[in-house]
Amino acid sequence: MRRLVGRNAARIRRQKGLTQEQLAERSGLSQQYISGLEQGRRNPTVVTLFELATALGVSHVDLVQPD
């Protein structure tokens, strides 16, 4: 699940033309956290999924959809 969320977050971030730094600013998370998440090393909470989805302008469901 961690890897899936990370892959989806990275894919959506790139589609939106955002850097990790820009996503970090929008979400209130650190760039280091975003990097770890995208690499599948972080275990996001429900609150983190909500913050990321909001910052990316997508539904939280998009972050957990199988690819």
All heavy atoms as a GROMACS GRO file, in nm:
protein
  525
    1MET      N    1   0.083  -0.119   0.000
    1MET     CA    2   0.000   0.000   0.000
    1MET      C    3   0.087   0.125   0.000
    1MET      O    4   0.055   0.221  -0.067
    1MET     CB    5  -0.094  -0.002   0.121
    1MET     CG    6  -0.190   0.115   0.126
    1MET     SD    7  -0.294   0.142  -0.020
    1MET     CE    8  -0.416   0.019   0.002
    2ARG      N    9   0.196   0.123   0.078
    2ARG     CA   10   0.285   0.240   0.081
    2ARG      C   11   0.339   0.269  -0.058
    2ARG      O   12   0.343   0.386  -0.100
    2ARG     CB   13   0.403   0.216   0.176
    2ARG     CG   14   0.366   0.220   0.321
    2ARG     CD   15   0.491   0.218   0.408
    2ARG     NE   16   0.586   0.115   0.371
    2ARG     CZ   17   0.611   0.006   0.440
    2ARG    NH1   18   0.547  -0.017   0.552
    2ARG    NH2   19   0.701  -0.080   0.399
    3ARG      N   20   0.382   0.164  -0.128
    3ARG     CA   21   0.438   0.184  -0.263
    3ARG      C   22   0.332   0.236  -0.359
    3ARG      O   23   0.360   0.321  -0.444
    3ARG     CB   24   0.499   0.055  -0.314
    3ARG     CG   25   0.625   0.018  -0.242
    3ARG     CD   26   0.690  -0.103  -0.307
    3ARG     NE   27   0.778  -0.166  -0.211
    3ARG     CZ   28   0.784  -0.295  -0.189
    3ARG    NH1   29   0.708  -0.378  -0.258
    3ARG    NH2   30   0.866  -0.344  -0.099
    4LEU      N   31   0.211   0.182  -0.348
    4LEU     CA   32   0.102   0.224  -0.435
    4LEU      C   33   0.071   0.372  -0.416
    4LEU      O   34   0.062   0.448  -0.514
    4LEU     CB   35  -0.023   0.140  -0.407
    4LEU     CG   36  -0.150   0.180  -0.483
    4LEU    CD1   37  -0.130   0.165  -0.633
    4LEU    CD2   38  -0.267   0.098  -0.434
    5VAL      N   39   0.057   0.415  -0.292
    5VAL     CA   40   0.030   0.556  -0.264
    5VAL      C   41   0.146   0.642  -0.316
    5VAL      O   42   0.124   0.746  -0.378
    5VAL     CB   43   0.007   0.580  -0.113
    5VAL    CG1   44   0.003   0.729  -0.081
    5VAL    CG2   45  -0.123   0.513  -0.069
    6GLY      N   46   0.267   0.597  -0.294
    6GLY     CA   47   0.384   0.672  -0.341
    6GLY      C   48   0.387   0.686  -0.492
    6GLY      O   49   0.413   0.794  -0.545
    7ARG      N   50   0.361   0.576  -0.563
    7ARG     CA   51   0.359   0.581  -0.710
    7ARG      C   52   0.250   0.675  -0.760
    7ARG      O   53   0.272   0.756  -0.851
    7ARG     CB   54   0.336   0.442  -0.768
    7ARG     CG   55   0.458   0.353  -0.769
    7ARG     CD   56   0.438   0.229  -0.857
    7ARG     NE   57   0.315   0.156  -0.828
    7ARG     CZ   58   0.306   0.053  -0.744
    7ARG    NH1   59   0.414   0.011  -0.680
    7ARG    NH2   60   0.192  -0.010  -0.726
    8ASN      N   61   0.131   0.663  -0.701
    8ASN     CA   62   0.020   0.749  -0.744
    8ASN      C   63   0.049   0.896  -0.714
    8ASN      O   64   0.023   0.982  -0.798
    8ASN     CB   65  -0.110   0.706  -0.678
    8ASN     CG   66  -0.166   0.578  -0.737
    8ASN    OD1   67  -0.136   0.542  -0.850
    8ASN    ND2   68  -0.246   0.507  -0.660
    9ALA      N   69   0.103   0.924  -0.598
    9ALA     CA   70   0.134   1.063  -0.561
    9ALA      C   71   0.237   1.121  -0.658
    9ALA      O   72   0.221   1.234  -0.706
    9ALA     CB   73   0.183   1.071  -0.418
   10ALA      N   74   0.341   1.045  -0.687
   10ALA     CA   75   0.445   1.093  -0.779
   10ALA      C   76   0.389   1.114  -0.919
   10ALA      O   77   0.418   1.215  -0.983
   10ALA     CB   78   0.561   0.994  -0.782
   11ARG      N   79   0.309   1.019  -0.965
   11ARG     CA   80   0.252   1.030  -1.100
   11ARG      C   81   0.163   1.153  -1.111
   11ARG      O   82   0.175   1.233  -1.205
   11ARG     CB   83   0.171   0.904  -1.134
   11ARG     CG   84   0.101   0.910  -1.270
   11ARG     CD   85   0.020   0.783  -1.296
   11ARG     NE   86  -0.062   0.739  -1.184
   11ARG     CZ   87  -0.180   0.793  -1.151
   11ARG    NH1   88  -0.229   0.892  -1.220
   11ARG    NH2   89  -0.247   0.745  -1.048
   12ILE      N   90   0.074   1.171  -1.014
   12ILE     CA   91  -0.019   1.285  -1.018
   12ILE      C   92   0.059   1.416  -1.005
   12ILE      O   93   0.030   1.514  -1.074
   12ILE     CB   94  -0.125   1.271  -0.907
   12ILE    CG1   95  -0.214   1.149  -0.936
   12ILE    CG2   96  -0.209   1.398  -0.896
   12ILE    CD1   97  -0.302   1.107  -0.820
   13ARG      N   98   0.159   1.418  -0.916
   13ARG     CA   99   0.240   1.539  -0.898
   13ARG      C  100   0.306   1.578  -1.030
   13ARG      O  101   0.302   1.696  -1.070
   13ARG     CB  102   0.346   1.515  -0.790
   13ARG     CG  103   0.442   1.632  -0.773
   13ARG     CD  104   0.549   1.604  -0.671
   13ARG     NE  105   0.633   1.490  -0.700
   13ARG     CZ  106   0.733   1.491  -0.790
   13ARG    NH1  107   0.758   1.599  -0.862
   13ARG    NH2  108   0.806   1.383  -0.808
   14ARG      N  109   0.365   1.481  -1.099
   14ARG     CA  110   0.430   1.510  -1.227
   14ARG      C  111   0.328   1.555  -1.332
   14ARG      O  112   0.355   1.646  -1.410
   14ARG     CB  113   0.509   1.388  -1.275
   14ARG     CG  114   0.636   1.364  -1.196
   14ARG     CD  115   0.725   1.258  -1.261
   14ARG     NE  116   0.657   1.129  -1.273
   14ARG     CZ  117   0.664   1.031  -1.184
   14ARG    NH1  118   0.735   1.046  -1.075
   14ARG    NH2  119   0.600   0.918  -1.204
   15GLN      N  120   0.210   1.491  -1.334
   15GLN     CA  121   0.106   1.530  -1.430
   15GLN      C  122   0.063   1.675  -1.408
   15GLN      O  123   0.029   1.745  -1.503
   15GLN     CB  124  -0.015   1.439  -1.418
   15GLN     CG  125   0.005   1.301  -1.474
   15GLN     CD  126  -0.114   1.209  -1.447
   15GLN    OE1  127  -0.201   1.239  -1.366
   15GLN    NE2  128  -0.114   1.094  -1.515
   16LYS      N  129   0.064   1.719  -1.283
   16LYS     CA  130   0.025   1.856  -1.249
   16LYS      C  131   0.141   1.954  -1.268
   16LYS      O  132   0.124   2.074  -1.249
   16LYS     CB  133  -0.023   1.864  -1.104
   16LYS     CG  134  -0.139   1.773  -1.072
   16LYS     CD  135  -0.268   1.837  -1.107
   16LYS     CE  136  -0.384   1.746  -1.066
   16LYS     NZ  137  -0.512   1.810  -1.084
   17GLY      N  138   0.259   1.902  -1.302
   17GLY     CA  139   0.375   1.987  -1.326
   17GLY      C  140   0.434   2.045  -1.199
   17GLY      O  141   0.493   2.153  -1.202
   18LEU      N  142   0.421   1.973  -1.088
   18LEU     CA  143   0.471   2.021  -0.960
   18LEU      C  144   0.601   1.952  -0.922
   18LEU      O  145   0.620   1.835  -0.952
   18LEU     CB  146   0.368   1.994  -0.849
   18LEU     CG  147   0.233   2.060  -0.860
   18LEU    CD1  148   0.139   2.004  -0.755
   18LEU    CD2  149   0.248   2.210  -0.845
   19THR      N  150   0.687   2.025  -0.853
   19THR     CA  151   0.805   1.965  -0.794
   19THR      C  152   0.767   1.914  -0.655
   19THR      O  153   0.661   1.949  -0.601
   19THR     CB  154   0.918   2.068  -0.778
   19THR    OG1  155   0.876   2.170  -0.686
   19THR    CG2  156   0.956   2.131  -0.912
   20GLN      N  157   0.855   1.834  -0.597
   20GLN     CA  158   0.831   1.789  -0.460
   20GLN      C  159   0.825   1.908  -0.365
   20GLN      O  160   0.745   1.909  -0.272
   20GLN     CB  161   0.939   1.692  -0.415
   20GLN     CG  162   0.930   1.557  -0.480
   20GLN     CD  163   1.036   1.460  -0.432
   20GLN    OE1  164   1.131   1.499  -0.364
   20GLN    NE2  165   1.021   1.334  -0.469
   21GLU      N  166   0.907   2.007  -0.389
   21GLU     CA  167   0.908   2.126  -0.304
   21GLU      C  168   0.774   2.201  -0.311
   21GLU      O  169   0.722   2.247  -0.210
   21GLU     CB  170   1.023   2.220  -0.343
   21GLU     CG  171   1.161   2.165  -0.313
   21GLU     CD  172   1.212   2.069  -0.420
   21GLU    OE1  173   1.149   2.056  -0.528
   21GLU    OE2  174   1.315   2.004  -0.395
   22GLN      N  175   0.720   2.214  -0.432
   22GLN     CA  176   0.592   2.282  -0.448
   22GLN      C  177   0.481   2.205  -0.380
   22GLN      O  178   0.394   2.264  -0.316
   22GLN     CB  179   0.561   2.303  -0.597
   22GLN     CG  180   0.652   2.404  -0.663
   22GLN     CD  181   0.639   2.402  -0.814
   22GLN    OE1  182   0.622   2.296  -0.876
   22GLN    NE2  183   0.650   2.519  -0.875
   23LEU      N  184   0.482   2.073  -0.394
   23LEU     CA  185   0.381   1.992  -0.328
   23LEU      C  186   0.395   2.002  -0.176
   23LEU      O  187   0.295   2.009  -0.105
   23LEU     CB  188   0.391   1.846  -0.373
   23LEU     CG  189   0.292   1.749  -0.310
   23LEU    CD1  190   0.148   1.794  -0.330
   23LEU    CD2  191   0.313   1.608  -0.365
   24ALA      N  192   0.517   2.005  -0.129
   24ALA     CA  193   0.540   2.020   0.015
   24ALA      C  194   0.481   2.152   0.065
   24ALA      O  195   0.412   2.154   0.169
   24ALA     CB  196   0.690   2.014   0.044
   25GLU      N  197   0.503   2.259  -0.007
   25GLU     CA  198   0.447   2.389   0.032
   25GLU      C  199   0.295   2.385   0.035
   25GLU      O  200   0.232   2.435   0.128
   25GLU     CB  201   0.492   2.499  -0.064
   25GLU     CG  202   0.633   2.547  -0.041
   25GLU     CD  203   0.669   2.658  -0.139
   25GLU    OE1  204   0.578   2.733  -0.182
   25GLU    OE2  205   0.788   2.668  -0.172
   26ARG      N  206   0.236   2.327  -0.068
   26ARG     CA  207   0.089   2.322  -0.077
   26ARG      C  208   0.026   2.234   0.030
   26ARG      O  209  -0.083   2.262   0.077
   26ARG     CB  210   0.047   2.267  -0.213
   26ARG     CG  211   0.067   2.360  -0.328
   26ARG     CD  212   0.015   2.296  -0.454
   26ARG     NE  213   0.028   2.386  -0.568
   26ARG     CZ  214  -0.039   2.371  -0.680
   26ARG    NH1  215  -0.123   2.269  -0.695
   26ARG    NH2  216  -0.024   2.455  -0.779
   27SER      N  217   0.096   2.126   0.066
   27SER     CA  218   0.038   2.028   0.158
   27SER      C  219   0.073   2.053   0.304
   27SER      O  220   0.008   1.997   0.393
   27SER     CB  221   0.085   1.887   0.119
   27SER     OG  222   0.224   1.874   0.138
   28GLY      N  223   0.176   2.132   0.329
   28GLY     CA  224   0.220   2.152   0.466
   28GLY      C  225   0.311   2.041   0.516
   28GLY      O  226   0.344   2.036   0.634
   29LEU      N  227   0.350   1.952   0.426
   29LEU     CA  228   0.443   1.844   0.460
   29LEU      C  229   0.583   1.885   0.416
   29LEU      O  230   0.598   1.976   0.335
   29LEU     CB  231   0.400   1.715   0.390
   29LEU     CG  232   0.259   1.666   0.421
   29LEU    CD1  233   0.217   1.557   0.323
   29LEU    CD2  234   0.250   1.618   0.564
   30SER      N  235   0.684   1.818   0.465
   30SER     CA  236   0.820   1.852   0.425
   30SER      C  237   0.855   1.785   0.291
   30SER      O  238   0.796   1.682   0.255
   30SER     CB  239   0.920   1.808   0.532
   30SER     OG  240   0.932   1.667   0.533
   31GLN      N  241   0.952   1.842   0.223
   31GLN     CA  242   0.997   1.783   0.098
   31GLN      C  243   1.057   1.646   0.125
   31GLN      O  244   1.040   1.554   0.045
   31GLN     CB  245   1.100   1.876   0.030
   31GLN     CG  246   1.143   1.829  -0.108
   31GLN     CD  247   1.259   1.732  -0.106
   31GLN    OE1  248   1.346   1.738  -0.018
   31GLN    NE2  249   1.260   1.640  -0.200
   32GLN      N  250   1.124   1.629   0.237
   32GLN     CA  251   1.181   1.500   0.273
   32GLN      C  252   1.071   1.395   0.292
   32GLN      O  253   1.087   1.280   0.255
   32GLN     CB  254   1.266   1.511   0.401
   32GLN     CG  255   1.393   1.591   0.383
   32GLN     CD  256   1.371   1.743   0.393
   32GLN    OE1  257   1.262   1.790   0.425
   32GLN    NE2  258   1.474   1.819   0.364
   33TYR      N  259   0.959   1.436   0.352
   33TYR     CA  260   0.848   1.344   0.371
   33TYR      C  261   0.790   1.304   0.235
   33TYR      O  262   0.764   1.186   0.211
   33TYR     CB  263   0.739   1.405   0.459
   33TYR     CG  264   0.628   1.306   0.487
   33TYR    CD1  265   0.637   1.220   0.596
   33TYR    CD2  266   0.518   1.295   0.403
   33TYR    CE1  267   0.538   1.126   0.621
   33TYR    CE2  268   0.419   1.201   0.427
   33TYR     CZ  269   0.430   1.118   0.535
   33TYR     OH  270   0.333   1.024   0.559
   34ILE      N  271   0.770   1.402   0.147
   34ILE     CA  272   0.717   1.374   0.013
   34ILE      C  273   0.809   1.275  -0.060
   34ILE      O  274   0.763   1.178  -0.121
   34ILE     CB  275   0.701   1.503  -0.070
   34ILE    CG1  276   0.607   1.604  -0.003
   34ILE    CG2  277   0.658   1.473  -0.214
   34ILE    CD1  278   0.464   1.565   0.003
   35SER      N  279   0.939   1.299  -0.052
   35SER     CA  280   1.036   1.211  -0.116
   35SER      C  281   1.024   1.068  -0.061
   35SER      O  282   1.018   0.972  -0.138
   35SER     CB  283   1.177   1.264  -0.095
   35SER     OG  284   1.272   1.175  -0.149
   36GLY      N  285   1.023   1.055   0.070
   36GLY     CA  286   1.010   0.924   0.132
   36GLY      C  287   0.880   0.855   0.096
   36GLY      O  288   0.875   0.734   0.073
   37LEU      N  289   0.773   0.933   0.090
   37LEU     CA  290   0.643   0.879   0.054
   37LEU      C  291   0.645   0.825  -0.089
   37LEU      O  292   0.601   0.713  -0.116
   37LEU     CB  293   0.536   0.988   0.067
   37LEU     CG  294   0.396   0.943   0.032
   37LEU    CD1  295   0.332   0.873   0.150
   37LEU    CD2  296   0.312   1.062  -0.010
   38GLU      N  297   0.699   0.904  -0.182
   38GLU     CA  298   0.704   0.863  -0.321
   38GLU      C  299   0.792   0.740  -0.342
   38GLU      O  300   0.771   0.664  -0.435
   38GLU     CB  301   0.750   0.979  -0.410
   38GLU     CG  302   0.646   1.088  -0.421
   38GLU     CD  303   0.684   1.199  -0.517
   38GLU    OE1  304   0.797   1.196  -0.574
   38GLU    OE2  305   0.603   1.290  -0.535
   39GLN      N  306   0.889   0.720  -0.255
   39GLN     CA  307   0.976   0.603  -0.263
   39GLN      C  308   0.919   0.483  -0.189
   39GLN      O  309   0.980   0.376  -0.184
   39GLN     CB  310   1.114   0.637  -0.207
   39GLN     CG  311   1.187   0.739  -0.290
   39GLN     CD  312   1.317   0.784  -0.225
   39GLN    OE1  313   1.375   0.712  -0.144
   39GLN    NE2  314   1.362   0.903  -0.260
   40GLY      N  315   0.801   0.500  -0.129
   40GLY     CA  316   0.737   0.390  -0.058
   40GLY      C  317   0.795   0.362   0.079
   40GLY      O  318   0.773   0.255   0.134
   41ARG      N  319   0.869   0.457   0.134
   41ARG     CA  320   0.931   0.438   0.265
   41ARG      C  321   0.848   0.496   0.379
   41ARG      O  322   0.878   0.471   0.495
   41ARG     CB  323   1.070   0.502   0.268
   41ARG     CG  324   1.170   0.428   0.181
   41ARG     CD  325   1.311   0.481   0.197
   41ARG     NE  326   1.326   0.608   0.127
   41ARG     CZ  327   1.363   0.723   0.186
   41ARG    NH1  328   1.390   0.727   0.313
   41ARG    NH2  329   1.373   0.833   0.115
   42ARG      N  330   0.745   0.572   0.348
   42ARG     CA  331   0.660   0.632   0.451
   42ARG      C  332   0.524   0.565   0.451
   42ARG      O  333   0.472   0.526   0.347
   42ARG     CB  334   0.641   0.782   0.424
   42ARG     CG  335   0.768   0.862   0.430
   42ARG     CD  336   0.811   0.878   0.573
   42ARG     NE  337   0.925   0.966   0.580
   42ARG     CZ  338   0.957   1.032   0.688
   42ARG    NH1  339   0.885   1.022   0.797
   42ARG    NH2  340   1.063   1.110   0.689
   43ASN      N  341   0.466   0.556   0.568
   43ASN     CA  342   0.333   0.497   0.583
   43ASN      C  343   0.235   0.612   0.612
   43ASN      O  344   0.224   0.654   0.726
   43ASN     CB  345   0.334   0.395   0.698
   43ASN     CG  346   0.212   0.310   0.698
   43ASN    OD1  347   0.143   0.300   0.597
   43ASN    ND2  348   0.184   0.247   0.810
   44PRO      N  349   0.166   0.662   0.510
   44PRO     CA  350   0.081   0.780   0.529
   44PRO      C  351  -0.043   0.750   0.612
   44PRO      O  352  -0.101   0.643   0.604
   44PRO     CB  353   0.043   0.820   0.387
   44PRO     CG  354   0.050   0.694   0.309
   44PRO     CD  355   0.162   0.614   0.372
   45THR      N  356  -0.081   0.848   0.692
   45THR     CA  357  -0.204   0.838   0.770
   45THR      C  358  -0.320   0.887   0.685
   45THR      O  359  -0.300   0.942   0.576
   45THR     CB  360  -0.195   0.926   0.896
   45THR    OG1  361  -0.187   1.063   0.855
   45THR    CG2  362  -0.075   0.889   0.983
   46VAL      N  363  -0.439   0.870   0.736
   46VAL     CA  364  -0.558   0.919   0.666
   46VAL      C  365  -0.549   1.071   0.651
   46VAL      O  366  -0.583   1.126   0.546
   46VAL     CB  367  -0.686   0.878   0.743
   46VAL    CG1  368  -0.809   0.943   0.684
   46VAL    CG2  369  -0.701   0.728   0.744
   47VAL      N  370  -0.501   1.139   0.752
   47VAL     CA  371  -0.488   1.284   0.747
   47VAL      C  372  -0.387   1.324   0.638
   47VAL      O  373  -0.411   1.416   0.561
   47VAL     CB  374  -0.446   1.341   0.884
   47VAL    CG1  375  -0.414   1.489   0.875
   47VAL    CG2  376  -0.554   1.315   0.987
   48THR      N  377  -0.276   1.251   0.630
   48THR     CA  378  -0.176   1.279   0.527
   48THR      C  379  -0.234   1.258   0.388
   48THR      O  380  -0.210   1.339   0.298
   48THR     CB  381  -0.051   1.190   0.546
   48THR    OG1  382   0.002   1.212   0.677
   48THR    CG2  383   0.055   1.221   0.443
   49LEU      N  384  -0.309   1.151   0.369
   49LEU     CA  385  -0.373   1.127   0.239
   49LEU      C  386  -0.466   1.243   0.203
   49LEU      O  387  -0.467   1.288   0.088
   49LEU     CB  388  -0.451   0.996   0.240
   49LEU     CG  389  -0.370   0.868   0.240
   49LEU    CD1  390  -0.462   0.748   0.253
   49LEU    CD2  391  -0.285   0.857   0.116
   50PHE      N  392  -0.540   1.291   0.300
   50PHE     CA  393  -0.631   1.403   0.275
   50PHE      C  394  -0.552   1.528   0.238
   50PHE      O  395  -0.588   1.598   0.141
   50PHE     CB  396  -0.717   1.430   0.400
   50PHE     CG  397  -0.804   1.551   0.386
   50PHE    CD1  398  -0.922   1.546   0.313
   50PHE    CD2  399  -0.766   1.670   0.444
   50PHE    CE1  400  -1.001   1.659   0.298
   50PHE    CE2  401  -0.846   1.784   0.430
   50PHE     CZ  402  -0.963   1.778   0.358
   51GLU      N  403  -0.445   1.558   0.311
   51GLU     CA  404  -0.364   1.676   0.282
   51GLU      C  405  -0.301   1.668   0.143
   51GLU      O  406  -0.300   1.766   0.069
   51GLU     CB  407  -0.255   1.694   0.388
   51GLU     CG  408  -0.306   1.723   0.527
   51GLU     CD  409  -0.378   1.855   0.540
   51GLU    OE1  410  -0.354   1.946   0.458
   51GLU    OE2  411  -0.461   1.867   0.632
   52LEU      N  412  -0.248   1.552   0.109
   52LEU     CA  413  -0.188   1.534  -0.024
   52LEU      C  414  -0.292   1.549  -0.135
   52LEU      O  415  -0.267   1.615  -0.235
   52LEU     CB  416  -0.123   1.396  -0.034
   52LEU     CG  417   0.012   1.379   0.030
   52LEU    CD1  418   0.053   1.233   0.027
   52LEU    CD2  419   0.116   1.464  -0.039
   53ALA      N  420  -0.405   1.483  -0.118
   53ALA     CA  421  -0.510   1.489  -0.219
   53ALA      C  422  -0.556   1.633  -0.239
   53ALA      O  423  -0.573   1.678  -0.353
   53ALA     CB  424  -0.627   1.399  -0.180
   54THR      N  425  -0.575   1.704  -0.130
   54THR     CA  426  -0.617   1.844  -0.139
   54THR      C  427  -0.512   1.927  -0.212
   54THR      O  428  -0.545   2.006  -0.301
   54THR     CB  429  -0.643   1.901   0.002
   54THR    OG1  430  -0.745   1.823   0.065
   54THR    CG2  431  -0.687   2.045  -0.003
   55ALA      N  432  -0.386   1.908  -0.176
   55ALA     CA  433  -0.277   1.983  -0.240
   55ALA      C  434  -0.265   1.950  -0.389
   55ALA      O  435  -0.228   2.036  -0.468
   55ALA     CB  436  -0.146   1.954  -0.168
   56LEU      N  437  -0.297   1.827  -0.426
   56LEU     CA  438  -0.288   1.784  -0.566
   56LEU      C  439  -0.417   1.813  -0.644
   56LEU      O  440  -0.420   1.798  -0.766
   56LEU     CB  441  -0.256   1.635  -0.574
   56LEU     CG  442  -0.115   1.595  -0.531
   56LEU    CD1  443  -0.105   1.445  -0.513
   56LEU    CD2  444  -0.013   1.645  -0.633
   57GLY      N  445  -0.523   1.849  -0.574
   57GLY     CA  446  -0.650   1.878  -0.641
   57GLY      C  447  -0.720   1.753  -0.691
   57GLY      O  448  -0.787   1.757  -0.794
   58VAL      N  449  -0.702   1.642  -0.618
   58VAL     CA  450  -0.767   1.516  -0.655
   58VAL      C  451  -0.839   1.459  -0.534
   58VAL      O  452  -0.824   1.507  -0.423
   58VAL     CB  453  -0.665   1.413  -0.709
   58VAL    CG1  454  -0.596   1.464  -0.834
   58VAL    CG2  455  -0.562   1.376  -0.603
   59SER      N  456  -0.914   1.352  -0.555
   59SER     CA  457  -0.978   1.281  -0.447
   59SER      C  458  -0.876   1.194  -0.376
   59SER      O  459  -0.782   1.142  -0.440
   59SER     CB  460  -1.091   1.195  -0.501
   59SER     OG  461  -1.137   1.105  -0.403
   60HIS      N  462  -0.895   1.174  -0.247
   60HIS     CA  463  -0.806   1.082  -0.173
   60HIS      C  464  -0.811   0.941  -0.232
   60HIS      O  465  -0.713   0.868  -0.224
   60HIS     CB  466  -0.843   1.082  -0.025
   60HIS     CG  467  -0.980   1.028   0.002
   60HIS    ND1  468  -1.093   1.105  -0.019
   60HIS    CD2  469  -1.022   0.908   0.044
   60HIS    CE1  470  -1.198   1.032   0.011
   60HIS    NE2  471  -1.160   0.913   0.049
   61VAL      N  472  -0.920   0.906  -0.295
   61VAL     CA  473  -0.936   0.775  -0.357
   61VAL      C  474  -0.832   0.759  -0.470
   61VAL      O  475  -0.781   0.650  -0.493
   61VAL     CB  476  -1.079   0.755  -0.409
   61VAL    CG1  477  -1.093   0.625  -0.487
   61VAL    CG2  478  -1.178   0.762  -0.294
   62ASP      N  479  -0.800   0.868  -0.540
   62ASP     CA  480  -0.704   0.862  -0.649
   62ASP      C  481  -0.566   0.816  -0.600
   62ASP      O  482  -0.489   0.759  -0.676
   62ASP     CB  483  -0.691   0.997  -0.719
   62ASP     CG  484  -0.818   1.036  -0.792
   62ASP    OD1  485  -0.885   0.945  -0.847
   62ASP    OD2  486  -0.850   1.156  -0.794
   63LEU      N  487  -0.535   0.844  -0.474
   63LEU     CA  488  -0.405   0.806  -0.420
   63LEU      C  489  -0.395   0.659  -0.385
   63LEU      O  490  -0.285   0.606  -0.373
   63LEU     CB  491  -0.373   0.892  -0.297
   63LEU     CG  492  -0.353   1.040  -0.325
   63LEU    CD1  493  -0.339   1.117  -0.193
   63LEU    CD2  494  -0.234   1.064  -0.415
   64VAL      N  495  -0.509   0.592  -0.370
   64VAL     CA  496  -0.506   0.450  -0.333
   64VAL      C  497  -0.560   0.359  -0.444
   64VAL      O  498  -0.572   0.239  -0.424
   64VAL     CB  499  -0.584   0.424  -0.200
   64VAL    CG1  500  -0.515   0.493  -0.084
   64VAL    CG2  501  -0.727   0.468  -0.211
   65GLN      N  502  -0.589   0.416  -0.561
   65GLN     CA  503  -0.637   0.336  -0.673
   65GLN      C  504  -0.525   0.248  -0.727
   65GLN      O  505  -0.414   0.294  -0.748
   65GLN     CB  506  -0.681   0.428  -0.787
   65GLN     CG  507  -0.816   0.494  -0.764
   65GLN     CD  508  -0.929   0.398  -0.784
   65GLN    OE1  509  -0.974   0.337  -0.687
   65GLN    NE2  510  -0.976   0.384  -0.904
   66PRO      N  511  -0.554   0.121  -0.750
   66PRO     CA  512  -0.453   0.034  -0.812
   66PRO      C  513  -0.414   0.086  -0.949
   66PRO      O  514  -0.497   0.141  -1.022
   66PRO     CB  515  -0.525  -0.101  -0.824
   66PRO     CG  516  -0.635  -0.095  -0.725
   66PRO     CD  517  -0.676   0.048  -0.717
   67ASP      N  518  -0.287   0.070  -0.984
   67ASP     CA  519  -0.239   0.121  -1.113
   67ASP      C  520  -0.222   0.014  -1.215
   67ASP      O  521  -0.274  -0.083  -1.233
   67ASP     CB  522  -0.107   0.194  -1.099
   67ASP     CG  523  -0.003   0.121  -1.015
   67ASP    OD1  524  -0.030   0.009  -0.969
   67ASP    OD2  525   0.104   0.176  -0.996
   0.00000   0.00000   0.00000
